Amino acid sequence: MGATHTRKGVVHIRAEGEGAYSLPRLLLPDRSKKFLNPTRPAPGHPKGYVTDIRLTLERAARGLKDIFRDIPIKERKAVHKTVGICAPGAWLAEGIPYKGTVPNLPDLEGFKLAEEFPRFMGEDWKAVVANDGVANVLAIAHALVAQRDKFPQVRDALSACGRIAGFIPGTGFGGGALWVEGGRMTPVPGPQQFFDLILDEGEGRIRPGFLTPEDLATGEGLRLQAIRDDILRRRFRPDELSGDGLALLAEHGEAPIREAARGLYRRAGQALAKTMLLTHEGGAEGVSRKAVVNDPPELETEFWANVKGTRVFILGGWLMSRPAKDHAWPTMNEWIHRSGRPIVTVAADEIPGVRELLASDAAGLVGAALLCQSGR
């Protein structure tokens, strides 16, 4: 469920032994489809309207029940009557978003989504909920773990520490952390946002005086940095300094422009390395390194305890683009190498089957279904 669109579907997962499952596939519909969320007027919001949560959930439930009726009667008994929901925000264990992390879905603030949604579905239905970045990482990591023999470094790293983190930056910094046991993966409990890790001092958007992955390694963060760059802002409009425009500037014929653009990618690579090292080390003892999800303090303490020691990191989102591969990755790898930490990085598009999964827009649905299998 997004702030603008929502997807729905049924995913087929076949058990292959204790705690192990086949690579999931979208069963119905044939391709991932989305609907536009119903809205309600919100005079105080910049857009003048926001997503109407109850109408959106009613529509999602209606669509799921229609899909359920399309499944042959003899096969319906095999359907787990549990709905996995991936949504924006940092989600507490009881299925409530952490305060301040769902600004684009204000009706979700304090809303018990895991408890409320089954009421739209009917008797005997249940629901589990997690951050959409966590669900996407779960889907991609499932493919990696199922084929870990093709990635010896990953296999060895998981033998030493059965934890995986994934960073899927786009407009914002999506990510998630998982515990791995055999072929089974469980999302780390509690709000496990990585977007608000404090990396440096500076002019950031998340918390005054600090820079986070959201500021340094996202599409929006790169755009804002480009607008502040003396060389770039003098020559280009703000709309030319984001996405494909910035990628083109990284190959510009004028060296100062080319180097200014590439410098932003290199800085993003450095930020990613710092994020991985901070995760592996389990934060900084006695110092808060979370800008948002840190109250009460036990939340941050538990977060670091749950992710400490992570060696395997999956990188996706815009990091699979050519400019990122050419300029962000080398800087990132250099920083990791110099640290001496046993960190293994894997590009999401190099995992067999993942490129097709992402192209079909079904990763979120697959991850949502795997949330049910993980017992979340």
N, C-alpha and C positions, 0 to 999 in steps of 0.2 A: 504494500500500500504506500503510494507516494503522496506528496502534497497536491499533485495535479492529476495524476493518472493512477489507476489500480489494475493489476493483472490477476487473473484467476485461472486455475487449471488443476488437473489431476495428474500426478506423477507416479510412474510404475517403478517400484524398487523390489528386486528379488533377493531374498536371503540366500547367502552362500556360506553357511556355516555360522558358528557361534560369534555373534557380534560383527559379522562381515556381510556386506551387501554388494550387489552388482552395481555397475554404473547406471544411475537412474536415467530414465527417458520420459519425456512428456507424452502422456497417453492421450489426454483430451484437454483442449482442442488440438488439432493437428499442429498449429503454430501458436506461440504465445500471443495473446491479444490483450489489448488494454481498453478500458473505458475511461471517459472523462469524469472525474469525481463531481458529484453535485456540490453546489456551493450555497452559501448564505451571505447576506449583506454584512459587512463589517466596516462601518464608517471610520474607525480608528486605524485600520490597516492600510498600508501603502497602496495595495491593489483595490481597496474598497470592498473586497470580499475574501472569504476563506472557505476551505473545504468544510462541508457539513458532514461531520463524522457519522452521525446516525443514518442519514440517507445513503451515504457511501457504503456503510456496512450492510444496510438493507439490500442495496443493489448487488453487492458482492455475494451475499448469501443467496439471493435469488438466482444469480448466475451459477453458483456452485451446485445448487440443488438441481438446476436444469441439466448440468453436466452429469451429475450423479444419476439422473433418470436415463441418460443416454448409455450408461453402462449396462450390458446385458444382465438380466436378473440373476443368472447363475453365478456371475462374477461379483455381484455387489457385496456378498459376504466377506470378500477378501479386502474390501476397502476399510482402512482404519478410519473410524468416524472422529478423526481429529484433524483440525485445520491448523497448518503452520502459517503464521503470519509474520512477514518481515516488514518493518516500518521504520521511518526515521526516528531518531532519538536514542538516548541511553536508557536501557530498560532494566528496571529493578527486577529481582527474582519473582515478585508477585505479579508481574505483568503490568506494571505502571511505569510510565516514562519518568525519568529523573527531571526535576524541575529545570525549566529554562532550555531544554534540549529539543523541543518541538515547536520552535517559533512560527513555522509555516503551517502547523496544524494545531492551533491553539485549543481546539475542542478536545484534543488528546490529553491536555494537561490535567493530571489527576484522574484520568479515565481508566478504569480497570478493564482493559481491552481483552485480556485472556479470559476473564470471567464473563464479560458482557457478550462477546461475539457468539458463543454457542446458543444464546437465547434467540438469535436471529436464525439459527440453523434448525433448531428443534430438539426433541428428546434424544438423549444419549450422546450428543455431540460434545466435543471438548475443543479447546484451542490452546496453542502455545505461541509465544511471541518473542521476537528478538529484533535487534537492529538490522536494517537491510544490508549493511556492510557485512555483518556477521554471517547472514544467510548466504550472501554471494561467496564469501571466503569458504564457508562450509561446503558449498557445491564444488568449488575449484579444488579445495584440499582433498575432498573425497576422491576426485579423479587422480590426484597425485599419489595419495596413499595406496590406492588400489593398484597403481603401477609403479610402486617405489623401487622395484627391482631394476627398472630402467634408469633410475637415478641413484647410483650407489652412495653418493655423498649424503643425499637425503635419508636413505635407509640407515646409514651409520649414525647420522646426527639424531634421528628419532630413537635409535637404540640407546643413545646416551641420555636423551631427554625427550620424552614423548609430548612435545608441545610444538604447535605451529601457530604463527601469526601471519596474517595476510593484509596487505595494504592495497586498496583499490581506489586510488584517487581519481576524481573527476572534477566537477565543479567544486565539490567539497572532498574532505579526506575520509573516505570510507575505509573500514578495516574491521578485523575481528581476530580473536584468539581461540584456539581449540586445544583440548587435551586429547591425545591419541593413545588408544590402548588396543593393540591388535589392528583390526580393520575398522574399529569403531571410533567415532569422534564425537566429543561432547563440547559444546560451546562453554567457555569459561563463565561461571556464574556471575551475576551482578552486572552493573553497567561497565562495559569494557571499551569505552571510547579511547581512540588514540589521537583524535584530531586536536585535543587540548593539551598534549604533552608540552611542557615548557622547554624549549631548546636554546633560546638565546634571549638577551635583552634587546628591545627594539620597538618599533612602531607597529604593533599588531592589532588585529581586529577583535580577537577573542578576549583578551585581557590587556588593559593599558600597560605599556612598558615591557611586554613580553612577546616573543615570536614563537609560533607553534607550527606543526605540519600544515595546518589549515592556511597559515600565512605564506608558507614557503614552498609547498609541494602540491598545490591544487591549481586547477584552471583559473579560478577566481583570484587566488593568491598571486599567481604569475601575472595576471592582467594588472592588478593593482601595483605590483612592483614595477612593471613596465611603464605604467603611467607616471610613476615617480622618478624614473630614470631620466637624467638630464638629456642624454643623447636621443633617446627614443621619443620622449614626449614632445620635443621640439619639432620633430619631423612627421609624426604620425598622429592621427585621430585616435581617441580611446578605443573605438570599435575595431581599429586595425591592429590592436595590441593584445589580442586574445586568440586562443585556439589556433586555427589554421594560419591566421595572419602572423602570429609570433613564430610559428614554425617556418614560414617563408622567410622571415627576417633573419633566421639563423643561417640562411644560405645567401644573404644579401650580397650584392657585388661590392658594397662599400665596407671596408674592414671595420671601422668603428661601430657601425650599425650591427654588423654580423657578430662582433665580439660582445656587444652589449646584450644582444638576445641570447647568445650562447652562455653568457655569464649567469643569466637567470636560471637556465637549465642546470648549470653546474652547481649553483647554490641550492637548487632543489635536491640534487644528488647528495650534497653534503647534509642537508636536513634529513633525508631518508636514512643515511648512515647513522646519524645521531639518534634518530628514533629507534632504530634497530639495536644500537648499543645500549641505550637507556632501558629498552625492554629486556634485553639479555641480562643486564646487570641488576634489574629489579629496582630501578629508581635510584635515588640518592638518600642515604640514611639520614634521617632527621630533618630533611628538607622536602617541602612539597614541590613536586614537579608536574602537578596537574592544575590547569588553569580554571577548569569549570567543575568537573565531577569530583569534588573533593570535600564535601560536607554531608554528613559528619566525617571526621578524619579517617574513621575505620574503613570507609569506602575506598579511599586511596591506598591504605595499607593492604587491604585485601586484593586490590587490583595488582599491585606490584608482586605480592606473594604468589598470585595465580599465574603470572606471565614470566616470572624470573627464570632464567636459564634457557629460554627459548633460543633455539639455534636455526630453525628452518623458517624462512620468510618467503612468502609468495608475493610477487609484485605484479599488479595488473593495472586496469584503467588506462589513463593517458601515458603511463610508463611503458606501454607497449608500442607507443608511436616512434617513428624514426628519429625525430629530434631528441627524444628522451634516451633512446638506445645509444645515440651517438655522443651525447653530451652529459646527461645526468648519470647514466650508469657508470662510466669510467671514473668519475669523481667519487661516486658512492663506493665502488669497489676498492678504490685506493684508500679511502678512509677506513674501511673495514679491515683491509689488509694491514694497514699500519697499526691498528688497534691490537692485532694478534688474537682477537676473539674467534672462536670456532663457529662462525656464522655462515650459513649456506643460503644463497638466494636463488630463487627459481622464477623465471618469467612465466606468467600464466599462459601465454600463447605458445609456449614450448611443451606444455603438458598435452599429450595426445587426447583429442576429444574436446578440449576446453575451447579452442577457437570456434568450433562449430556450436558449442553450447552458448557462447557469448553472442555469436552471430544470430542465433535464433531468439535472443532476448528471453531465454528460459532459465537463466542461471538463478534468478531470484525465486522462481517457482520451485526449482529443484532444491535449492537451499532451504526453502520453507518446508518442503516435504521431509527433508532430512532432519529438520528440527524435531519433527514428531518421532523419528526413529531414535534420535539421541536421548529421548526422555526428558527433553528440556521442559 
